[in-house]
Amino acid sequence: MRLSRFIPLAMAAAVFFSSCSWASDNSATRWIVKFRSDNSVTKQKFSSSSALIRHLKEQLYKNFTGTRSISPMRGTEMLWVANSVAFTATSEEVKALSADSNVECVFPVTFRKWITETPEKIAVKATRGGEWGVVKIQAPEVWSKLKIDGSGVVVGHIDTGVDGKHEMLADKILAFRDFTPSRSSEAIDDHGHGTHTAGTICAPEGVGVAPGAKLVVARIFDGNGNSSEELILQSMQWMLDPDGNPETNDAPRLVSNSWGGSPEDGSSPSSKTFFEAVQNWVNAGIVPVFAAGNTGPGGNVGAPGCFPNAWAVGSTTSIDMLSFFSSRGPSTWNGESYIKPDVSAPGSNVVSCMPGGGLTKMSGTSMACPHAAGLVALMLQANPKLSINEVREIAESTAKDLGSSGKDNKFGHGRIDAFACISKIVPETPAENIVEGFRMALEAENSLSGNKAVSPLAAPMASYLIEKTRSLDSGEFNSLRSLYSHDSLISSILNEAEASRKFENIHN
């Protein structure tokens, strides 16, 4: 979010998160009802994401069937990601529904501006050796010295879309869905914000942090920066199951969110709905990365970044100062205070992609967020079995501490350092975790793209797996082969790895 856009955004967010007031007339409008949820869901260990999705759908169906007789619900949209339903009704009908004991809250859907200005489309030249933010966090050292570039990792991206014809992003998009009223079937971005943030995640040539990663893109803001709570929740739900089949393993490993509203104390209905959606990402093992907001010294980290279950990213300059626009902490949620943001990343004058081709500069915590998302992609290639808590702890413990010692309300734990972070992960990652990463990449690719002659997601991960096995001794390698002897595909990869090992031994 650029500074010039965020001030009116924050003002609009005050309306967005306000308590529901009943309309004076009786005309039918769109509403969202959030039902009371089973709080034990956050403590459950689901065997798979499909088990979680089944639980969420069953919970919502039970709530929905138990209350719809109270008040008619027309044009319903099931938002099981947040135990909610969007529907059309009159204010009188909604009053009857809100009195039900199983209903936590009801609030009106508002289609409004979230991003108020289109970025200046002023082309700039690429920086030789990589753009400053990518270089600052030492991502090129990760690529060259540790041979990790985010290959095999699927990153979710919720924004204004992506220019699918951009020369740096054309081969990066595994899935695209337009939730705006235009419902474009092609990957587009007639605003510019989303193409820029996508480039910072995974564009090649030193523009993106994780150039080997691929994207699943949800377009929720139109060319004027408009969206609604309903559309955003639809996109968050889609991220849990992009191909519409909960039995397939196609959800992204993380989602980059360069958007948000004002901080909340937990009393507003819409913020509670977004909190539950973020929590269900976490329950599914998806790392929720959010921009902190651009309200500067006078404002706090915005929601959803202010939630304790979200990973909020503040913005730094090229000399490791806090960007003047970066929102500060603390944040309050459900009456408790939290230090926010969690980490910081380069966000001032960031060069990345723009619609139509080429590069442009933008500033904001929106630009910092995809740097952190790119780092998570690198981490999940280095060890695909890292938990969300492990991702956050390792990234935070290896960040460069800036400002007050320890975590503070300006920089969080500090500015992220990709090389320090990945260097800590690589020596501790067993080879079987890399095998599982390859398996996950293959499953996601088959679900999202189908079987293809050329494998853009899984094949680079296979190459990294072969490289990883070269450090194993004969006993370790044979144990790994025995572990996957029942899997013909992985066995074939390990056979290729064995041939590579033999070739290397002959020529050493």
N, C-alpha and C positions, 0 to 999 in steps of 0.2 A: 504494500500500500504506500503510494507516494504521499508525502506530507500534504501537498496541496489538495489531495483528494480526501484525506482522512478526517479533517476537521468537520466538513459537512457530514461525512459518514458517521462520525461519533455522535453528532447531533441527531441524525436520523435514527441511530441505534438506540437513543434514549426513548424514542417512540416504539421501536421494534421490541424492546425488552420491557415496556411498560405493562402494568397490570391491565387486564381486560376491562373495558367499559362497554356497557350494552348500548347498541345503536338505538337511536330515538324512534326510527321507523321500523317497519316489520318486513322490509325487503330481504330476499334471500341473498346471502353472501357466503364466502368461503371461511371455514373455521378449522382449527385443529384441536382435537380432544386428546389429552394425554391421560391414560389410565394409570392407576396405582400399580406399581411394578413389584414383583417378587424380589426384594432386596438381596435374597440369598444367591441370586444369579451371579453376582460378582465374586462369590466365594466358591462357586462350583468349578470343577475341572472337567470341561467337556472333552470327549475323546477326539473330536474333530470339529472343524468349522461347520460342517453339515449338521452335526448334533446341536450346536448352538443355534443355528438358523431354524431348525425344527422347533426347538424350545421357544424361540422368540415368536414364531408364527403361531404356535399352539397357545401361548400366553395371550397374544393379541386376539385370536379368534374367540377364545373363552370370554375375554372382556367385552369384545364387540357384540357377540351374540347375547350377552347378558344385559346389555344396556340399550341396544338399538330400538327396542320396543318403547322405551321411554320417550324418545324423540326421533322423528324421521331423519335419516341420513341419506341425502341424495348425492350422487356423483362421488362415491367414496373412493379414497386412495389409501390403501393399507400401508402404514409406515411402521412395520414391525421392528425396524432398527431402533425405534424409540417408544415402543408400546403405544403408538398413537394412530389416529385416523384423521385424514383431511376430508372434509365433506361440505356440502352446501345446505344451509338451513337459515331460517329466520331467527331473529334475536329472541323471540318468544320461545321457539323450539329449543334454542341453546340454553335458555334459562332452566328449562325443565331437565335437560341433560346434565347440566353442571351441578344440580342438586343431588345427583346419584352418589352414593357413598364410594363407589368403585372408580369414580372420576377424580383425578388429581387436579386437573385444571382444563379450561377451555379458553382459547384466545383466537382473535381474528387473524387471518392470513393477510399480509400486506405485501403487495408487489411495489417495490420502491428502488431508489438508487442506493447501491452499495459502493459503487465506484463512480465518482461524479465527473471525471475528466478523462479524455482519451490521451494517452502518452504522446508527446511530440515524436513524430517519426523522422528524427534527424539522424541520418546515417553517420556512423563513426567507423574508423578502421580498427581491425583486430590488432591486439598487442602481441608482438613477437614473444614467444616463450610462455604465453598464457595471460589471461586477464588477471588483474591485480588481486581480486578476491580469491580466485582459485590458487594463485601462487602463494598468497598470504597464509592460507591454511595448509600449505605444503601438499596439495593433492598431486602435483606432477611427480614428486618423490615417491608417492605411493604407487603410481603407475609404473615408473621406471625401475625402482628398487625392489618393490614388493610384488610386482606383476599383478596388481589388483586394480580394476577400473569400474567395478560394479556389474560385471558380466553375470548374467543369470538372474538378476534381481529385477522384479517388477515393482515400479513406483506408481502409486496412485497420485493423480494431479487434479484438484478441484479448483477451477479458475474461470477465466473468460474464454477458454478453449485453447487451441493450438493451431497455428498455420501448418497444416499437414503437408504443404508443398514447399515449405522452407528447406533450403538445401542442407541445413544442419539437423533437421528434425524429421525429414520425410520417412526415414527408416526406423524411427524410434517409437512409433505408436502401434501398440498391439490391439488396443480397443479404444473407441471414441463414442461417446453418447452425448447428445445435445439435449439438455433439460429445459432450455429456454423455449419460448413460444414458437420460434422458427423451426425447431426440430430438424436441423441440418443433418443429412446423412454423411456428409463429408466433414473431415476435421478442419474446422475454420476458427478464426479469431478476428473479428472485426473491431476489436478494441485495442489489443496489443499487450495487455498486462500478462495474460496467460502464456503467450509465446515467449515473452521475456523470462518468466519464472521457469518455464519448461527448459529453456536453453541453459539456464544456470544449473539445473539438475543434471542434464545428460548430453548437451551438445558437445561435439568433438572439437579438436583444434584449440584446446586450452580455454574454451568458453564455459564448459560444464564441469562439475566436480566428478561425476561418475559417468564418463562417456560410454561405458559398456552397458549401462542400465537401459531398460525399456519402460514405456509409459502406458498406463491406462488412464484416459483423460475424460473427465466430466466437465462439460461446459454448463455453468450455472448462471453466469452473468451475460447479458446481451451486449450489443455494441454501445449502449448508453449506460452500462453498469448496473442494470436493473436485475433483480431477482426477488424471490420470496422465500419464506421459511419452508413452505411446502416443497418447492423445487430443490432447495438445499438438502432437506432431509431425504428426498428421493435419491439425490446423488450420493449421499452418505450410505444409504441402504444399498445402492448399486455396487458400491465399492466392496461390500461383503460378498457379493455374488454376481460378478459382471456378466457371466454367460447365462444366467438364469437357471442354472442347474446346481443346486447346493451340494450335490454329490461329487462335483469336480473341484480340484484344487487350483482355482484360478484367481483368487483374491490377491491384491498387491500386498507386499510385505510391509509397506508403510504408505502413508498418504501425506502429500505436501499441501498445506492450506495457507495460502497467502491472503487471508481474509479474516474478518472478525468484527465484532461490535464493541460496545462499551463493557467495562467490568460490572459484575453484578454480585449482589449479596445472597443470591439463591432464592429470592422471593418471587422473581418473575417467572411466568409459565413457560415462555419460549426458551429461556436459558436452561431450565430444568430438562426440557426436551432435547436440546443439543447436548447437554451433559450425558444423558442416557445413551445417545447415539455414539458419542466418543467412547463411553465405557464399553459399549458392545464391540467397537473396533478393538479395544484393548483385550476384551474377552476372546476375540478371534485371533489375537497375536499380531494385530496391525499397529505399527508405531504411529501415533498421531502427532505430526509436526505442524505447529501453528506459528504464524507471525504474531509478535507481541503487540503490534499497534504503533501508531505514529502520533500520539498525543503529547509527546515531549515531557518536560519536567513537571507540567501541571496535570498530567493524566496518568492513569494506571493501565496496566496490561489489560487488553480487551478480552472479552469472551469470544470463542472458547479457550483462547490461550491461558486465561486466568484460572481455568479449572485445574485441580491437582492431578487429574488423569491425562492432561494434555501437556505436550513438551513445547514450551514457548521460547521463541528465539528473538532476542533483541538485536540491534544493529550497531556495527562498529565502522570506523573510518580506516583509511589506509595506514594511519599511524597509531592504530589501536586505541583511539579515543572513542567514547560513546557518541554515536550520531546524535545530533541535537534533537532530532524528532523522535528518537526511540522511547517508547513508553516505559515507565518505571513501575516498580512494585511499592509496597506489598499489594497482594490481591486477597480479596475476601470471598470465601465460598462457604455457604451454609454456616455462617457465623464464625468460621475459623480463618485465621490470617496465614498466608503463604508468601514466601519469598519468590518473586518473579521478576524477570524472566528466568528460565532455567539455564540457558546458555546464550551466547551471542555469536554473531557471524558477520562477515562483510556485507554492508547494505547501502553504503554511500557511493554514488556515481558508479554503479555496477554496469558493465558492458555485457549485453546478451542479445538474443535474437529479436527481430521485429517482423511483423507480418509483411509479406511481400518479398522477403529476403534481406540479407545483410544484418547489421548490428546497430544497436542504439544504447544510450545510457538511461538508467533510471535509478531512483533512490527510494529507500523505504525498508521497513522491516519485512515487507513483501519480498525484497531482494535478498535479505538475510536468510529467510526461511528456506529457500531452495538450496542454499549452501549447506545447511544442516541436513536437509533431506538427502542431498548427494552424499554426505558423509555416512549417513545410515545405510545407504545402498552399498558403499564400500565395505562397511562393517559386516553386512549380511552376506557379501561374497566371501569375505575372509573367514567368517564362521556362520553359516546359514542357520544354525540352531540356537543362536543367541536369543534369549528372552527379551521382552521389552525392558524389564528392570535392568538387565545386563547391558543392553544398548545404552540406556541413559546413564548408568553408573560409569561405564568405561569412557564414554564420550565426555562426561562431566569431569571425571578424575584426571583426564589427560588434557583438558582445556587450559589455555594460558590464563592464569589468574590475573585479572585486571581490577582496578579500583580497590575497595576494601578487601582485606584478606578473607578468603573463603567466599561462600555464596553471598551475593549482595543483591539489592533491588535495582541495580543498574545493568550489570553485566551478567547476572546469574553466577554460574561457576566460572565464567570466563569465555574468551573467544576460542572457538573450536580449533583443534590442531589435528588434521587428518593423519599426518605421518606418525605422530606420537600415538594416536589412537589405534591405528591399524598395526603398528609395530608391537603394541601390547597384545593384540589378539592373535596374530599369526603363529607365534611359537606355541601357543596353548591350544590350538585347534587340531583335534584328531582328524586323520584323513577320512574316516567314515562320515564326519559331518559334512565334508565337501561332497562326498558321494550323495548324501541326502539332499544337498543343495542342488546338485545336478538333477536328481529325481524330481524335486519340486519345480525346477525350471522347465523340465520336459512336460510335466503334467499341466502347468499353467499355459505353456505354449500350445499344446494340443487342444486345450479347452478354448483358448482365445483366438487361435489362428488356424487350427487344423493341421494335419500332417502336410508338410511342404518339403520340396526337394532340398531347399536350403533352410537351415534352422538358425534364425537370428538370435534367439534367446538362449537355447540350451547348448548349442555347439561351442560358443566361447567358454561356457562353464566347463564343458568336457575338456577343452584345452587346458584350462586352469587345473582341473583334477589330475590330468596326466602330468603336468608340471609338479604338482604337489607330491605325487607318489615317488618322485625321484629322490626325495629326502628320506624315504623309508628304507630300512635295512631289509634283507631278504625275508626274515621271519615276519616282520610287520606287514610286508607286502603280501605274503602268502596268507596271512591271517585275514587280511582285508578281502582277498579273492574268495576265501572260503565263506566269509560272511555273506557274500552276494552271489554265490554259485548258482542259486535258484533263479536269478534275474538275468535273462539272456542279454538284454541291452546293456546293463551295467557290466556284465562279464565281458562283452565285446569291447567296451571302453577300457577295462582293465587289461584285456589282452593287448590292446594298442599301447597301453602304458608299459606293459612288460616288454614289448618289442622296442619301445623307446629307451627303456632302461638298459636292455642288452646292447643296443646300438651305442649308447653313451659309454658303457663299460668297455666296449671294443676299442673305441676311439680315445680312451683316456689312458 
